């Protein structure tokens, strides 16, 4: 499986887990299995502060990045929503 397909798989698992909260335990076990089964095949090269190279598992990195992106996206939506509400309140008060 190439990296693009692997990334799409991770995104699909994330979306399904969010949409089907009652199966959260199953998706968590699936993520753990995917991580352990692919951690040596799908890796990302990294450089440590001392200059030595290495790799880290791709699954956890991509999943964490996806979670972080969704979190920040929702924060921005909430902040913009609050701003819109404040504008509406200001207009009503005038």
N, CA, C and O atoms as a printed pandas DataFrame, in Angstrom:
     atom_number atom_name residue_name chain_id  residue_number  x_coord  y_coord  z_coord
0              1         N          UNK        A               1    0.860   -1.169    0.000
1              2        CA          UNK        A               1    0.000    0.000    0.000
2              3         C          UNK        A               1    0.908    1.234    0.000
3              4         O          UNK        A               1    1.797    1.368    0.841
4              5         N          UNK        A               2    0.666    2.127   -0.955
5              6        CA          UNK        A               2    1.501    3.322   -1.002
6              7         C          UNK        A               2    1.047    4.341    0.047
7              8         O          UNK        A               2   -0.019    4.198    0.645
8              9         N          UNK        A               3    1.858    5.354    0.256
9             10        CA          UNK        A               3    1.602    6.330    1.324
10            11         C          UNK        A               3    0.316    7.124    1.108
11            12         O          UNK        A               3   -0.353    7.485    2.076
12            13         N          UNK        A               4   -0.038    7.400   -0.142
13            14        CA          UNK        A               4   -1.258    8.162   -0.414
14            15         C          UNK        A               4   -2.492    7.349   -0.016
15            16         O          UNK        A               4   -3.417    7.887    0.593
16            17         N          UNK        A               5   -2.511    6.087   -0.349
17            18        CA          UNK        A               5   -3.624    5.212    0.021
18            19         C          UNK        A               5   -3.667    5.060    1.537
19            20         O          UNK        A               5   -4.742    5.071    2.136
20            21         N          UNK        A               6   -2.503    4.919    2.150
21            22        CA          UNK        A               6   -2.412    4.777    3.601
22            23         C          UNK        A               6   -2.977    6.016    4.300
23            24         O          UNK        A               6   -3.719    5.894    5.275
24            25         N          UNK        A               7   -2.632    7.188    3.812
25            26        CA          UNK        A               7   -3.152    8.439    4.372
26            27         C          UNK        A               7   -4.667    8.522    4.201
27            28         O          UNK        A               7   -5.375    8.954    5.112
28            29         N          UNK        A               8   -5.159    8.112    3.045
29            30        CA          UNK        A               8   -6.608    8.106    2.814
30            31         C          UNK        A               8   -7.314    7.151    3.768
31            32         O          UNK        A               8   -8.405    7.448    4.254
32            33         N          UNK        A               9   -6.699    6.012    4.036
33            34        CA          UNK        A               9   -7.257    5.043    4.984
34            35         C          UNK        A               9   -7.370    5.661    6.376
35            36         O          UNK        A               9   -8.395    5.516    7.042
36            37         N          UNK        A              10   -6.326    6.343    6.807
37            38        CA          UNK        A              10   -6.329    6.977    8.126
38            39         C          UNK        A              10   -7.428    8.045    8.195
39            40         O          UNK        A              10   -8.150    8.132    9.188
40            41         N          UNK        A              11   -7.550    8.850    7.145
41            42        CA          UNK        A              11   -8.588    9.881    7.116
42            43         C          UNK        A              11   -9.984    9.258    7.161
43            44         O          UNK        A              11  -10.877    9.777    7.831
44            45         N          UNK        A              12  -10.170    8.154    6.453
45            46        CA          UNK        A              12  -11.466    7.479    6.450
46            47         C          UNK        A              12  -11.798    6.935    7.837
47            48         O          UNK        A              12  -12.926    7.080    8.308
48            49         N          UNK        A              13  -10.829    6.317    8.485
49            50        CA          UNK        A              13  -11.049    5.801    9.839
50            51         C          UNK        A              13  -11.401    6.946   10.778
51            52         O          UNK        A              13  -12.295    6.807   11.613
52            53         N          UNK        A              14  -10.715    8.070   10.655
53            54        CA          UNK        A              14  -10.996    9.228   11.506
54            55         C          UNK        A              14  -12.430    9.713   11.311
55            56         O          UNK        A              14  -13.159    9.913   12.282
56            57         N          UNK        A              15  -12.827    9.898   10.068
57            58        CA          UNK        A              15  -14.169   10.405    9.771
58            59         C          UNK        A              15  -15.228    9.440   10.288
59            60         O          UNK        A              15  -16.202    9.864   10.911
60            61         N          UNK        A              16  -15.047    8.161   10.037
61            62        CA          UNK        A              16  -16.033    7.183   10.493
62            63         C          UNK        A              16  -16.099    7.149   12.020
63            64         O          UNK        A              16  -17.184    7.018   12.585
64            65         N          UNK        A              17  -14.967    7.265   12.684
65            66        CA          UNK        A              17  -14.955    7.254   14.152
66            67         C          UNK        A              17  -15.699    8.461   14.715
67            68         O          UNK        A              17  -16.402    8.350   15.720
68            69         N          UNK        A              18  -15.547    9.597   14.075
69            70        CA          UNK        A              18  -16.240   10.803   14.531
70            71         C          UNK        A              18  -17.748   10.676   14.289
71            72         O          UNK        A              18  -18.551   11.057   15.140
72            73         N          UNK        A              19  -18.121   10.146   13.139
73            74        CA          UNK        A              19  -19.538   10.028   12.788
74            75         C          UNK        A              19  -20.252    8.917   13.560
75            76         O          UNK        A              19  -21.455    9.003   13.805
76            77         N          UNK        A              20  -19.518    7.885   13.938
77            78        CA          UNK        A              20  -20.119    6.741   14.606
78            79         C          UNK        A              20  -19.535    6.587   16.006
79            80         O          UNK        A              20  -18.816    5.630   16.294
80            81         N          UNK        A              21  -19.856    7.542   16.863
81            82        CA          UNK        A              21  -19.303    7.572   18.211
82            83         C          UNK        A              21  -19.578    6.331   19.035
83            84         O          UNK        A              21  -18.795    5.990   19.922
84            85         N          UNK        A              22  -20.683    5.649   18.754
85            86        CA          UNK        A              22  -21.001    4.461   19.555
86            87         C          UNK        A              22  -20.019    3.313   19.293
87            88         O          UNK        A              22  -19.956    2.360   20.069
88            89         N          UNK        A              23  -19.259    3.405   18.208
89            90        CA          UNK        A              23  -18.259    2.399   17.898
90            91         C          UNK        A              23  -16.836    2.884   18.214
91            92         O          UNK        A              23  -15.866    2.374   17.653
92            93         N          UNK        A              24  -16.717    3.847   19.093
93            94        CA          UNK        A              24  -15.417    4.451   19.399
94            95         C          UNK        A              24  -14.398    3.411   19.852
95            96         O          UNK        A              24  -13.237    3.463   19.445
96            97         N          UNK        A              25  -14.816    2.480   20.682
97            98        CA          UNK        A              25  -13.894    1.437   21.152
98            99         C          UNK        A              25  -13.362    0.591   20.015
99           100         O          UNK        A              25  -12.176    0.262   19.979
100          101         N          UNK        A              26  -14.235    0.238   19.085
101          102        CA          UNK        A              26  -13.823   -0.562   17.934
102          103         C          UNK        A              26  -12.818    0.211   17.079
103          104         O          UNK        A              26  -11.811   -0.342   16.637
104          105         N          UNK        A              27  -13.106    1.503   16.849
105          106        CA          UNK        A              27  -12.186    2.309   16.049
106          107         C          UNK        A              27  -10.857    2.514   16.768
107          108         O          UNK        A              27   -9.811    2.566   16.123
108          109         N          UNK        A              28  -10.882    2.628   18.066
109          110        CA          UNK        A              28   -9.634    2.760   18.835
110          111         C          UNK        A              28   -8.794    1.491   18.688
111          112         O          UNK        A              28   -7.582    1.566   18.488
112          113         N          UNK        A              29   -9.439    0.327   18.787
113          114        CA          UNK        A              29   -8.706   -0.931   18.606
114          115         C          UNK        A              29   -8.181   -1.055   17.184
115          116         O          UNK        A              29   -7.077   -1.554   16.970
116          117         N          UNK        A              30   -8.975   -0.598   16.201
117          118        CA          UNK        A              30   -8.537   -0.634   14.810
118          119         C          UNK        A              30   -7.313    0.249   14.615
119          120         O          UNK        A              30   -6.368   -0.137   13.927
120          121         N          UNK        A              31   -7.328    1.430   15.217
121          122        CA          UNK        A              31   -6.170    2.337   15.113
122          123         C          UNK        A              31   -4.927    1.710   15.737
123          124         O          UNK        A              31   -3.835    1.789   15.174
124          125         N          UNK        A              32   -5.098    1.089   16.898
125          126        CA          UNK        A              32   -3.959    0.444   17.558
126          127         C          UNK        A              32   -3.400   -0.675   16.680
127          128         O          UNK        A              32   -2.185   -0.811   16.538
128          129         N          UNK        A              33   -4.277   -1.460   16.102
129          130        CA          UNK        A              33   -3.835   -2.553   15.231
130          131         C          UNK        A              33   -3.137   -2.016   13.991
131          132         O          UNK        A              33   -2.071   -2.503   13.614
132          133         N          UNK        A              34   -3.734   -1.014   13.356
133          134        CA          UNK        A              34   -3.107   -0.421   12.170
134          135         C          UNK        A              34   -1.724    0.139   12.505
135          136         O          UNK        A              34   -0.780   -0.019   11.731
136          137         N          UNK        A              35   -1.613    0.789   13.654
137          138        CA          UNK        A              35   -0.317    1.339   14.050
138          139         C          UNK        A              35    0.712    0.220   14.203
139          140         O          UNK        A              35    1.804    0.292   13.637
140          141         N          UNK        A              36    0.366   -0.799   14.957
141          142        CA          UNK        A              36    1.336   -1.865   15.234
142          143         C          UNK        A              36    1.676   -2.684   13.993
143          144         O          UNK        A              36    2.807   -3.149   13.850
144          145         N          UNK        A              37    0.723   -2.861   13.108
145          146        CA          UNK        A              37    0.963   -3.659   11.908
146          147         C          UNK        A              37    1.729   -2.888   10.829
147          148         O          UNK        A              37    2.340   -3.502    9.954
148          149         N          UNK        A              38    1.706   -1.560   10.880
149          150        CA          UNK        A              38    2.335   -0.767    9.818
150          151         C          UNK        A              38    3.514    0.073   10.301
151          152         O          UNK        A              38    4.109    0.804    9.508
152          153         N          UNK        A              39    3.859   -0.013   11.570
153          154        CA          UNK        A              39    4.859    0.925   12.107
154          155         C          UNK        A              39    6.244    0.760   11.498
155          156         O          UNK        A              39    7.040    1.699   11.538
156          157         N          UNK        A              40    6.554   -0.396   10.941
157          158        CA          UNK        A              40    7.870   -0.569   10.328
158          159         C          UNK        A              40    7.817   -0.404    8.815
159          160         O          UNK        A              40    8.852   -0.212    8.177
160          161         N          UNK        A              41    6.625   -0.476    8.236
161          162        CA          UNK        A              41    6.474   -0.355    6.789
162          163         C          UNK        A              41    6.288    1.102    6.380
163          164         O          UNK        A              41    6.950    1.586    5.462
164          165         N          UNK        A              42    5.391    1.789    7.062
165          166        CA          UNK        A              42    5.094    3.193    6.738
166          167         C          UNK        A              42    5.724    4.076    7.806
167          168         O          UNK        A              42    5.201    4.197    8.914
168          169         N          UNK        A              43    6.851    4.690    7.464
169          170        CA          UNK        A              43    7.564    5.540    8.416
170          171         C          UNK        A              43    7.874    6.891    7.787
171          172         O          UNK        A              43    7.849    7.059    6.568
172          173         N          UNK        A              44    8.166    7.840    8.656
173          174        CA          UNK        A              44    8.542    9.185    8.242
174          175         C          UNK        A              44    9.959    9.438    8.746
175          176         O          UNK        A              44   10.234    9.230    9.927
176          177         N          UNK        A              45   10.864    9.885    7.874
177          178        CA          UNK        A              45   12.211   10.193    8.344
178          179         C          UNK        A              45   12.217   11.410    9.266
179          180         O          UNK        A              45   11.518   12.391    9.012
180          181         N          UNK        A              46   12.995   11.344   10.318
181          182        CA          UNK        A              46   13.124   12.457   11.255
182          183         C          UNK        A              46   14.598   12.681   11.567
183          184         O          UNK        A              46   15.421   11.773   11.455
184          185         N          UNK        A              47   14.906   13.900   11.956
185          186        CA          UNK        A              47   16.256   14.248   12.383
186          187         C          UNK        A              47   16.179   14.753   13.812
187          188         O          UNK        A              47   15.407   15.664   14.114
188          189         N          UNK        A              48   16.968   14.169   14.681
189          190        CA          UNK        A              48   16.965   14.591   16.077
190          191         C          UNK        A              48   17.845   15.821   16.249
191          192         O          UNK        A              48   18.621   16.151   15.352
192          193         N          UNK        A              49   17.737   16.506   17.390
193          194        CA          UNK        A              49   18.534   17.721   17.615
194          195         C          UNK        A              49   20.044   17.491   17.528
195          196         O          UNK        A              49   20.793   18.404   17.180
196          197         N          UNK        A              50   20.485   16.284   17.840
197          198        CA          UNK        A              50   21.932   16.026   17.783
198          199         C          UNK        A              50   22.410   15.689   16.374
199          200         O          UNK        A              50   23.590   15.402   16.173
200          201         N          UNK        A              51   21.499   15.722   15.394
201          202        CA          UNK        A              51   21.877   15.525   14.004
202          203         C          UNK        A              51   21.761   14.106   13.510
203          204         O          UNK        A              51   21.982   13.853   12.326
204          205         N          UNK        A              52   21.420   13.169   14.376
205          206        CA          UNK        A              52   21.271   11.788   13.935
206          207         C          UNK        A              52   19.899   11.604   13.305
207          208         O          UNK        A              52   18.930   12.259   13.689
208          209         N          UNK        A              53   19.834   10.726   12.357
209          210        CA          UNK        A              53   18.575   10.477   11.665
210          211         C          UNK        A              53   17.857    9.270   12.231
211          212         O          UNK        A              53   18.415    8.504   13.016
212          213         N          UNK        A              54   16.649    9.119   11.832
213          214        CA          UNK        A              54   15.847    7.991   12.259
214          215         C          UNK        A              54   14.507    8.050   11.575
215          216         O          UNK        A              54   14.305    8.821   10.638
216          217         N          UNK        A              55   13.589    7.229   12.050
217          218        CA          UNK        A              55   12.242    7.243   11.500
218          219         C          UNK        A              55   11.236    7.154   12.636
219          220         O          UNK        A              55   11.566    6.722   13.741
220          221         N          UNK        A              56   10.026    7.560   12.358
221          222        CA          UNK        A              56    8.946    7.394   13.321
222          223         C          UNK        A              56    7.734    6.863   12.576
223          224         O          UNK        A              56    7.578    7.114   11.381
224          225         N          UNK        A              57    6.879    6.134   13.272
225          226        CA          UNK        A              57    5.714    5.554   12.597
226          227         C          UNK        A              57    4.835    6.631   11.982
227          228         O          UNK        A              57    4.589    7.674   12.588
228          229         N          UNK        A              58    4.374    6.366   10.786
229          230        CA          UNK        A              58    3.565    7.319   10.042
230          231         C          UNK        A              58    2.133    7.381   10.566
231          232         O          UNK        A              58    1.528    8.453   10.561
232          233         N          UNK        A              59    1.580    6.263   11.014
233          234        CA          UNK        A              59    0.173    6.216   11.394
234          235         C          UNK        A              59   -0.147    7.216   12.489
235          236         O          UNK        A              59   -1.057    8.030   12.334
236          237         N          UNK        A              60    0.578    7.169   13.585
237          238        CA          UNK        A              60    0.288    8.077   14.702
238          239         C          UNK        A              60    0.509    9.534   14.302
239          240         O          UNK        A              60   -0.236   10.415   14.731
240          241         N          UNK        A              61    1.507    9.783   13.500
241          242        CA          UNK        A              61    1.805   11.148   13.065
242          243         C          UNK        A              61    0.657   11.707   12.222
243          244         O          UNK        A              61    0.199   12.826   12.455
244          245         N          UNK        A              62    0.204   10.940   11.261
245          246        CA          UNK        A              62   -0.881   11.406   10.393
246          247         C          UNK        A              62   -2.169   11.560   11.185
247          248         O          UNK        A              62   -2.886   12.545   11.010
248          249         N          UNK        A              63   -2.473   10.600   12.055
249          250        CA          UNK        A              63   -3.690   10.672   12.859
250          251         C          UNK        A              63   -3.657   11.876   13.800
251          252         O          UNK        A              63   -4.656   12.582   13.940
252          253         N          UNK        A              64   -2.521   12.111   14.441
253          254        CA          UNK        A              64   -2.404   13.265   15.342
254          255         C          UNK        A              64   -2.540   14.579   14.566
255          256         O          UNK        A              64   -3.180   15.518   15.039
256          257         N          UNK        A              65   -1.940   14.643   13.382
257          258        CA          UNK        A              65   -2.060   15.845   12.549
258          259         C          UNK        A              65   -3.511   16.085   12.133
259          260         O          UNK        A              65   -3.975   17.226   12.115
260          261         N          UNK        A              66   -4.226   15.010   11.801
261          262        CA          UNK        A              66   -5.633   15.125   11.417
262          263         C          UNK        A              66   -6.468   15.636   12.600
263          264         O          UNK        A              66   -7.301   16.529   12.442
264          265         N          UNK        A              67   -6.236   15.063   13.773
265          266        CA          UNK        A              67   -6.964   15.504   14.971
266          267         C          UNK        A              67   -6.679   16.972   15.279
267          268         O          UNK        A              67   -7.592   17.733   15.600
268          269         N          UNK        A              68   -5.419   17.363   15.182
269          270        CA          UNK        A              68   -5.022   18.740   15.455
270          271         C          UNK        A              68   -5.676   19.702   14.460
271          272         O          UNK        A              68   -6.177   20.756   14.851
272          273         N          UNK        A              69   -5.671   19.338   13.183
273          274        CA          UNK        A              69   -6.265   20.194   12.155
274          275         C          UNK        A              69   -7.769   20.359   12.386
275          276         O          UNK        A              69   -8.298   21.464   12.263
276          277         N          UNK        A              70   -8.447   19.279   12.717
277          278        CA          UNK        A              70   -9.886   19.354   12.976
278          279         C          UNK        A              70  -10.171   20.210   14.209
279          280         O          UNK        A              70  -11.111   21.005   14.216
280          281         N          UNK        A              71   -9.366   20.045   15.239
281          282        CA          UNK        A              71   -9.547   20.810   16.472
282          283         C          UNK        A              71   -9.414   22.310   16.194
283          284         O          UNK        A              71  -10.267   23.100   16.597
284          285         N          UNK        A              72   -8.338   22.695   15.502
285          286        CA          UNK        A              72   -8.131   24.112   15.204
286          287         C          UNK        A              72   -9.199   24.653   14.260
287          288         O          UNK        A              72   -9.610   25.807   14.382
288          289         N          UNK        A              73   -9.645   23.834   13.332
289          290        CA          UNK        A              73  -10.704   24.251   12.431
290          291         C          UNK        A              73  -11.983   24.548   13.206
291          292         O          UNK        A              73  -12.652   25.548   12.943
292          293         N          UNK        A              74  -12.321   23.693   14.153
293          294        CA          UNK        A              74  -13.511   23.916   14.974
294          295         C          UNK        A              74  -13.351   25.133   15.873
295          296         O          UNK        A              74  -14.311   25.869   16.099
296          297         N          UNK        A              75  -12.138   25.350   16.391
297          298        CA          UNK        A              75  -11.892   26.535   17.218
298          299         C          UNK        A              75  -12.137   27.801   16.414
299          300         O          UNK        A              75  -12.734   28.752   16.917
300          301         N          UNK        A              76  -11.678   27.819   15.168
301          302        CA          UNK        A              76  -11.856   28.986   14.307
302          303         C          UNK        A              76  -13.341   29.193   14.015
303          304         O          UNK        A              76  -13.830   30.322   14.048
304          305         N          UNK        A              77  -14.063   28.094   13.726
305          306        CA          UNK        A              77  -15.494   28.209   13.462
306          307         C          UNK        A              77  -16.233   28.768   14.667
307          308         O          UNK        A              77  -17.112   29.619   14.520
308          309         N          UNK        A              78  -15.884   28.298   15.852
309          310        CA          UNK        A              78  -16.537   28.783   17.074
310          311         C          UNK        A              78  -16.217   30.260   17.281
311          312         O          UNK        A              78  -17.103   31.051   17.602
312          313         N          UNK        A              79  -14.952   30.630   17.098
313          314        CA          UNK        A              79  -14.559   32.033   17.276
314          315         C          UNK        A              79  -15.277   32.928   16.274
315          316         O          UNK        A              79  -15.733   34.014   16.631
316          317         N          UNK        A              80  -15.381   32.485   15.032
317          318        CA          UNK        A              80  -16.078   33.284   14.029
318          319         C          UNK        A              80  -17.559   33.366   14.348
319          320         O          UNK        A              80  -18.180   34.409   14.144
320          321         N          UNK        A              81  -18.130   32.283   14.846
321          322        CA          UNK        A              81  -19.533   32.274   15.229
322          323         C          UNK        A              81  -19.799   33.243   16.364
323          324         O          UNK        A              81  -20.808   33.948   16.365
324          325         N          UNK        A              82  -18.886   33.277   17.335
325          326        CA          UNK        A              82  -19.044   34.214   18.452
326          327         C          UNK        A              82  -18.938   35.641   17.950
327          328         O          UNK        A              82  -19.661   36.520   18.421
328          329         N          UNK        A              83  -18.055   35.881   17.009
329          330        CA          UNK        A              83  -17.899   37.214   16.447
330          331         C          UNK        A              83  -19.183   37.625   15.736
331          332         O          UNK        A              83  -19.635   38.761   15.880
332          333         N          UNK        A              84  -19.770   36.714   14.972
333          334        CA          UNK        A              84  -21.021   37.022   14.275
334          335         C          UNK        A              84  -22.132   37.320   15.280
335          336         O          UNK        A              84  -22.924   38.241   15.080
336          337         N          UNK        A              85  -22.189   36.534   16.366
337          338        CA          UNK        A              85  -23.202   36.764   17.390
338          339         C          UNK        A              85  -23.012   38.123   18.052
339          340         O          UNK        A              85  -23.985   38.826   18.324
340          341         N          UNK        A              86  -21.755   38.495   18.311
341          342        CA          UNK        A              86  -21.473   39.792   18.916
342          343         C          UNK        A              86  -21.921   40.920   17.986
343          344         O          UNK        A              86  -22.465   41.924   18.445
344          345         N          UNK        A              87  -21.693   40.756   16.677
345          346        CA          UNK        A              87  -22.116   41.778   15.711
346          347         C          UNK        A              87  -23.635   41.903   15.713
347          348         O          UNK        A              87  -24.174   43.010   15.700
348          349         N          UNK        A              88  -24.326   40.755   15.729
349          350        CA          UNK        A              88  -25.787   40.780   15.735
350          351         C          UNK        A              88  -26.313   41.443   16.997
351          352         O          UNK        A              88  -27.268   42.218   16.939
352          353         N          UNK        A              89  -25.700   41.147   18.138
353          354        CA          UNK        A              89  -26.126   41.758   19.392
354          355         C          UNK        A              89  -25.921   43.269   19.350
355          356         O          UNK        A              89  -26.765   44.032   19.820
356          357         N          UNK        A              90  -24.800   43.690   18.787
357          358        CA          UNK        A              90  -24.493   45.116   18.697
358          359         C          UNK        A              90  -25.509   45.828   17.800
359          360         O          UNK        A              90  -25.941   46.942   18.097
360          361         N          UNK        A              91  -25.881   45.172   16.704
361          362        CA          UNK        A              91  -26.845   45.768   15.789
362          363         C          UNK        A              91  -28.220   45.853   16.444
363          364         O          UNK        A              91  -28.935   46.840   16.270
364          365         N          UNK        A              92  -28.586   44.823   17.193
365          366        CA          UNK        A              92  -29.891   44.834   17.872
366          367         C          UNK        A              92  -29.942   45.886   18.968
367          368         O          UNK        A              92  -30.993   46.475   19.218
368          369         N          UNK        A              93  -28.833   46.120   19.612
369          370        CA          UNK        A              93  -28.775   47.086   20.717
370          371         C          UNK        A              93  -28.768   48.523   20.241
371          372         O          UNK        A              93  -29.054   49.430   21.023
372          373         N          UNK        A              94  -28.449   48.755   18.977
373          374        CA          UNK        A              94  -28.374   50.115   18.449
374          375         C          UNK        A              94  -29.717   50.699   18.192
375          376         O          UNK        A              94  -29.817   51.841   17.745
